[in-house]
């Protein structure tokens, strides 16, 4: 509940997170010239408070401190207070988060960092209780007044620490891109895996799709049974756990425990986009119903709850509703009995109600502890009959749940996160041929291309309807290019690939860093913060540089650009020392390494039926192949030049324009694959 009708300087913002703070008695400013000039003119320290709309502890600190008039009066008198949505401005978030991590060895949100008027940070932390926060405000005020020189020195050291925390300069090491190195990376990744419950060791547990994509890819290349078992274990445990919304589909951001039972209930677009890709790819290898079911139910959730009228995708759903975390998703046994009637006992057993699913205060998190096959066998029923019963029960539970107060929807449209969902839907279409998935992906991509690009080719990060805002960062370009490449592969529509090429050209021209092999997070034309940012480790989302390195590698093959391949491999060489030391933090980079170590090809299909043959190839898990299909001459993409023969379909397996002898069928073409080619 807001404490006043008074509005602060956040009026006019479109971020739901910023607008949550519009009526706080704190005189919040958005990040920008007005606030920074005020700090300089009045010689006041800056308080930068960073969060996002679905952040539970951000809400708690707002209620306890930012809606408190006594606290607000102290903040307004002594500081220029700036609110930042970390999802809109990841560059600002990175600078201040790194500062806090250097100071405290931990981080998180809400992030509250104190800075000099020139924006250099000197101290900060995360969540503070009201009494702590009041004491900190007064202490920082005294320090700024009485020990300014000490704060200046601290700010200088912190800023230098932020700069030093990123990799700079080209690699001078010789790197062996071979299968032995790949095996070492694999072993390093597996050292962090939980062999009993899946995922990585210890709680909290995040899905981390890049880790599992690497293991799946590694299994494909050398047949590692252990790698595939870890993927299968993790995906099944997640699909049966509380982190997965059993009734409505979609995954929560993470599990607070080691067994995937109790989620942090917020649902993020970026997780669900990547998990669509992962489950679809795993289905291509394992062909298990549970993987297919997750894809269909999650895509349904996205279509139902996360899709804008324009076809783009919203950012997140909050964890809280009615003042309680998870209230929207949990069930009391009496509620399910009323909804399900005579069918309740079976569904209670299926979802472990009152047993493993019991959480707290009489509430249950719906989850499973055995597969449909095992459950049906134990009850002497057909698996399909069980599925029908569960589907009907879920429909009734979903209808009942829709009458509850809904969690807050963050209706920002972020290009990078939309691209992850476009990629996921394209991958799902590739696996299952479900036209609905492709329509959702193409509609979102077309809208973004039409409304997020300036005439000169510059991309914007956010969309509010058709209105773009905030210059895009490297992650937006990188993820959109990746999605467009994948969309091209499943549609054979060349304009997607051509636009991916054009966006890549823009990055090469406008994200420059001297001798550094990597791309800076912000463009040369963007705002210059006090510490530059190069996003390198892969985390819950693969790093923008690793995605860009993949893009360059694939586009080099499509457009026969050896310079792009060279740049990609220079980036890989620069990161290679980190792959050796910390493989678990660089698994998307490691997938590019697998291309380099084992070989990568483009399968060019020309002639009548080429697109259908490309779709057949796409039904298989072929991570070492880029697909290119055309049923007519297409000189805009060099791979097709001179390769069309009237009335005939031909398959060419190529490596950077050098192709094996053409063949007449897909099976023979795939039989030409050789390791290390």
Rosetta blueprint (number, residue, H / E / L):
1 X L
2 X L
3 X L
4 X L
5 X L
6 X L
7 X L
8 X L
9 X L
10 X L
11 X L
12 X L
13 X L
14 X L
15 X L
16 X H
17 X H
18 X H
19 X H
20 X H
21 X L
22 X L
23 X L
24 X L
25 X L
26 X L
27 X L
28 X L
29 X E
30 X E
31 X L
32 X L
33 X H
34 X H
35 X H
36 X H
37 X H
38 X H
39 X H
40 X H
41 X H
42 X H
43 X L
44 X L
45 X E
46 X E
47 X E
48 X E
49 X E
50 X E
51 X E
52 X L
53 X L
54 X L
55 X L
56 X H
57 X H
58 X H
59 X H
60 X H
61 X H
62 X H
63 X H
64 X H
65 X H
66 X H
67 X L
68 X L
69 X H
70 X H
71 X H
72 X H
73 X H
74 X H
75 X H
76 X H
77 X H
78 X H
79 X E
80 X E
81 X E
82 X E
83 X E
84 X E
85 X E
86 X L
87 X L
88 X L
89 X L
90 X H
91 X H
92 X H
93 X H
94 X H
95 X H
96 X H
97 X H
98 X H
99 X H
100 X H
101 X H
102 X H
103 X H
104 X H
105 X L
106 X L
107 X L
108 X L
109 X L
110 X L
111 X E
112 X E
113 X E
114 X E
115 X E
116 X L
117 X L
118 X L
119 X L
120 X L
121 X E
122 X E
123 X E
124 X E
125 X E
126 X L
127 X L
128 X L
129 X L
130 X H
131 X H
132 X H
133 X H
134 X H
135 X H
136 X H
137 X H
138 X H
139 X H
140 X H
141 X H
142 X H
143 X H
144 X H
145 X H
146 X H
147 X L
148 X H
149 X H
150 X H
151 X H
152 X H
153 X H
154 X H
155 X H
156 X H
157 X H
158 X H
159 X H
160 X H
161 X H
162 X H
163 X H
164 X H
165 X L
166 X L
167 X L
168 X L
169 X L
170 X L
171 X L
172 X L
173 X L
174 X L
175 X L
176 X L
177 X L
178 X L
179 X H
180 X H
181 X H
182 X H
183 X H
184 X H
185 X H
186 X H
187 X H
188 X H
189 X H
190 X H
191 X L
192 X L
193 X E
194 X L
195 X L
196 X L
197 X L
198 X L
199 X L
200 X E
201 X L
202 X L
203 X L
204 X L
205 X E
206 X E
207 X L
208 X L
209 X H
210 X H
211 X H
212 X H
213 X H
214 X H
215 X H
216 X H
217 X H
218 X H
219 X H
220 X H
221 X H
222 X H
223 X L
224 X L
225 X H
226 X H
227 X H
228 X H
229 X H
230 X H
231 X H
232 X H
233 X H
234 X H
235 X H
236 X H
237 X H
238 X H
239 X H
240 X H
241 X L
242 X L
243 X L
244 X E
245 X L
246 X L
247 X L
248 X L
249 X L
250 X L
251 X E
252 X L
253 X L
254 X E
255 X E
256 X L
257 X L
258 X L
259 X L
260 X L
261 X L
262 X L
263 X E
264 X E
265 X L
266 X L
267 X E
268 X E
269 X H
270 X H
271 X H
272 X H
273 X H
274 X H
275 X H
276 X H
277 X H
278 X H
279 X H
280 X H
281 X H
282 X H
283 X H
284 X H
285 X H
286 X H
287 X L
288 X L
289 X H
290 X H
291 X H
292 X H
293 X H
294 X H
295 X H
296 X H
297 X H
298 X H
299 X H
300 X H
301 X H
302 X H
303 X H
304 X H
305 X H
306 X L
307 X E
308 X L
309 X L
310 X L
311 X L
312 X L
313 X E
314 X L
315 X L
316 X E
317 X E
318 X L
319 X L
320 X E
321 X E
322 X L
323 X L
324 X E
325 X E
326 X L
327 X L
328 X L
329 X L
330 X L
331 X E
332 X E
333 X H
334 X H
335 X H
336 X H
337 X H
338 X H
339 X H
340 X H
341 X H
342 X H
343 X H
344 X H
345 X H
346 X H
347 X H
348 X H
349 X H
350 X H
351 X L
352 X L
353 X L
354 X L
355 X L
356 X L
357 X L
358 X E
359 X L
360 X L
361 X L
362 X L
363 X E
364 X E
365 X L
366 X L
367 X L
368 X L
369 X L
370 X L
371 X L
372 X H
373 X H
374 X H
375 X H
376 X H
377 X H
378 X H
379 X L
380 X L
381 X L
382 X L
383 X H
384 X H
385 X H
386 X H
387 X H
388 X H
389 X H
390 X H
391 X H
392 X H
393 X H
394 X H
395 X H
396 X H
397 X H
398 X H
399 X H
400 X H
401 X H
402 X L
403 X L
404 X L
405 X L
406 X L
407 X L
408 X L
409 X E
410 X E
411 X L
412 X L
413 X E
414 X E
415 X H
416 X H
417 X H
418 X H
419 X H
420 X H
421 X H
422 X H
423 X H
424 X H
425 X H
426 X H
427 X H
428 X H
429 X H
430 X H
431 X H
432 X H
433 X L
434 X L
435 X H
436 X H
437 X H
438 X H
439 X H
440 X H
441 X H
442 X H
443 X H
444 X H
445 X H
446 X H
447 X H
448 X H
449 X H
450 X H
451 X H
452 X L
453 X E
454 X L
455 X L
456 X L
457 X L
458 X L
459 X E
460 X E
461 X E
462 X E
463 X E
464 X E
465 X L
466 X L
467 X E
468 X E
469 X E
470 X E
471 X E
472 X L
473 X L
474 X H
475 X H
476 X H
477 X H
478 X H
479 X H
480 X H
481 X H
482 X H
483 X H
484 X H
485 X H
486 X H
487 X H
488 X H
489 X H
490 X H
491 X H
492 X L
493 X L
494 X H
495 X H
496 X H
497 X H
498 X H
499 X H
500 X H
501 X H
502 X H
503 X H
504 X H
505 X H
506 X H
507 X H
508 X H
509 X H
510 X H
511 X L
512 X L
513 X L
514 X L
515 X L
516 X L
517 X L
518 X L
519 X L
520 X L
521 X L
522 X L
523 X L
524 X L
525 X L
526 X L
527 X L
528 X L
529 X L
530 X L
531 X L
532 X L
533 X L
534 X L
535 X L
536 X L
537 X L
538 X L
539 X L
540 X L
541 X L
542 X L
543 X L
544 X H
545 X H
546 X H
547 X H
548 X H
549 X H
550 X H
551 X H
552 X H
553 X H
554 X H
555 X H
556 X H
557 X H
558 X H
559 X H
560 X L
561 X L
562 X H
563 X H
564 X H
565 X H
566 X H
567 X H
568 X H
569 X H
570 X H
571 X H
572 X H
573 X H
574 X H
575 X H
576 X H
577 X H
578 X H
579 X H
580 X H
581 X H
582 X L
583 X H
584 X H
585 X H
586 X L
587 X H
588 X H
589 X H
590 X H
591 X H
592 X H
593 X H
594 X H
595 X H
596 X H
597 X H
598 X H
599 X L
600 X L
601 X E
602 X E
603 X E
604 X E
605 X E
606 X E
607 X L
608 X L
609 X L
610 X H
611 X H
612 X H
613 X H
614 X H
615 X H
616 X H
617 X H
618 X H
619 X L
620 X L
621 X L
622 X L
623 X L
624 X L
625 X E
626 X E
627 X E
628 X E
629 X E
630 X E
631 X L
632 X L
633 X L
634 X L
635 X L
636 X L
637 X L
638 X H
639 X H
640 X H
641 X L
642 X L
643 X L
644 X L
645 X L
646 X L
647 X L
648 X L
649 X L
650 X E
651 X E
652 X E
653 X E
654 X E
655 X E
656 X L
657 X L
658 X E
659 X E
660 X L
661 X L
662 X L
663 X E
664 X L
665 X L
666 X H
667 X H
668 X H
669 X H
670 X H
671 X H
672 X L
673 X L
674 X L
675 X L
676 X L
677 X L
